[in-house]
Structures are given as C-alpha cells and as structure tokens.
Amino acid sequence: MAVQLNHTIVSARDKQVSATFLAEILGLGEPRPFGPFLGVAVDNDITLDYADWGGDGELTRQHYAFLVSEAEFDEIFGRIQARNLVYWADPGHDMEGQINRRDGGRGCYFDDPDGHILEILTRPYGSGG
C-alpha cells in the first residue's frame, strides 16, 4: 500500500470564515461539513479540515503550500490582488509585494484570517529550472 496524506486538521478561530477564505482564494468547491469540521478538498484527494479552536491565547501558525499550474497561479494571484491582501516572496515575510522565481517557477506567500501562512508555487522545490 502506498502511504498518502488523506487530510489534516487546521485550527481556526472561525472555521467557516477560514475554510471559505481558502476555498475562494484557491478557486475550490464550497467547504463541506463532516462532524465538527468543515473540509476543503484539493485536487489530489486531500482535505484540509477546519476546526474551531477552543484554546486560550494565540493559535500556532502553520504553513500550507499548494502546487498550482502557471494559469492557476495567475488566477489565484489575481484574487489575492483583488482582495488587497499583503503577499511576500518569502516565508519570513521580508520581501513584501514580491513573488519569487525559485526553480524557474513562481511563488508567493500570504496569510489566512488566522495567520496561517499559505503559499502557492508553480514548481516543486529542487525541481530545477
């Protein structure tokens, strides 16, 4: 049996807001409820299952990277710009308002409503180019 990631749980202050944000930005289907979660399905049969976080203090920021085609990058980046979201070329948020050209592709980072770092990239790291 091949081992494949099936889903991961994403903590959110408001699972509806955060799941809807991701689905809209990436151009995916509506989040679907499953038990206490709202799942956002991506094209390789993985879901990001949003759950309302009940902890005290700050949420731990996580990083989620999405490999997209050049055309999808243009569409998603257009939605990022239309919403006037701040974006960066790097995960450390040092190169604001820029995209990167790693491995001959394009990539950028932006934050979701809970501060999770989202990334879109057109070439996997180390693929050359």
N, C-alpha and C positions, 0 to 999 in steps of 0.2 A: 504494500500500500504506500502510495506517495503521501508524504506529510504536507498538508496545505493549511494555510491560515483560513479559518472559516468566518470568524467575527472577532471584534474586540469591543470592549465597553469604554465609552467616552463619558467622563463625568461632566455635568453641566449644571449651571445654576438654574436654567430653564431649558429642559430637554427639547421642548417644542421650538423655541427660538433658535437654539444652536443647530438642531437637526435640519430645520428649514433653511437656515443660512447656508449650510454645506450643500444641501440638495440644489438650492437655487444658484449658488455661485458655480458649482461644477456642472450644472445643467442635467441633473439626475432626476429620477422619479420622486414623487412625494414620499416623505418618511412614513413607514408603516409600523403600527403598534404591534408589539409582541410582549405579552406580560407587562412588566413595568417599564419596558424600553420603547424607544422609537428608533427603528432601524433605517439606515440609509444604505442602500445596496449600490455597490460599484460593479463594474462590468466583469470582474473576474470572480464572481460568486462570493465576494466578501461583503459583510455588512459592518458598518460602524453603528453600534447600538448605544444610543444616547440614554443616559440615566440621570435623573435629578440627584444632585449631590447633596447629601444631608450632613456633611461635616461642618465643623467650625473652622473659621479662618480662611486662608487662601486655598484655592484649588491648585493642585500640582499641574503645571503646564506640561503638555505633551506635544510631540511633533508628529504630524501625519503628512506623508509625501505621496503625491499622486502622479503617476507616469501618464502623460497625455500625448496625443499627436500634435503636430505643428498647428493644424487647423483648430483643434480643441483648445490649444494654448491661446490662440488669437481670440476665440470666443470667451473663454474664461477670463483672460486678461481684460477684455473689453468690459465684462461685468464688474471686475474689480475697479476699473477706472470709472465706470458709470456710477458706482456707489461711493466714489471718492475715498476708497479705502487706502490706507497707507500700505506700501509694499516695499520690500527690500530685496537686494541681490544676494543677501547672506543671512544665515540663521541667527547671527548675533545682532541683527538689526543695526548694523553700522553703515550700510550703503543704501540709504533711503531713496526711493524714487527711481531705482535702477533695477534692471534684470541682469542675470548672469548668462554667460555663454559657455558654461562648462561642457566639456566633451563634444563641442560642436553643436550643441543644442541651446535651448533657452530654459531659464528657470526663474522663479521668484517666490518669495515668502510673504505671507500676510497672516494676520491674526483673526481668529474667530471671536465671537462675542465673549467667550470665557478666557481669552488669552492663549488658547492653544495655537501653536504655530503650524500653519498649513503651508504646504509647498506644492507647486506644480512644476514639472520638469518634462522636457521632451526627449532626453537621452538619459539612460541609467548612468550613475557614476561609474567611472572606469571604463566606459564603452569606447573611449577614444573619439577622434573626430577633429 
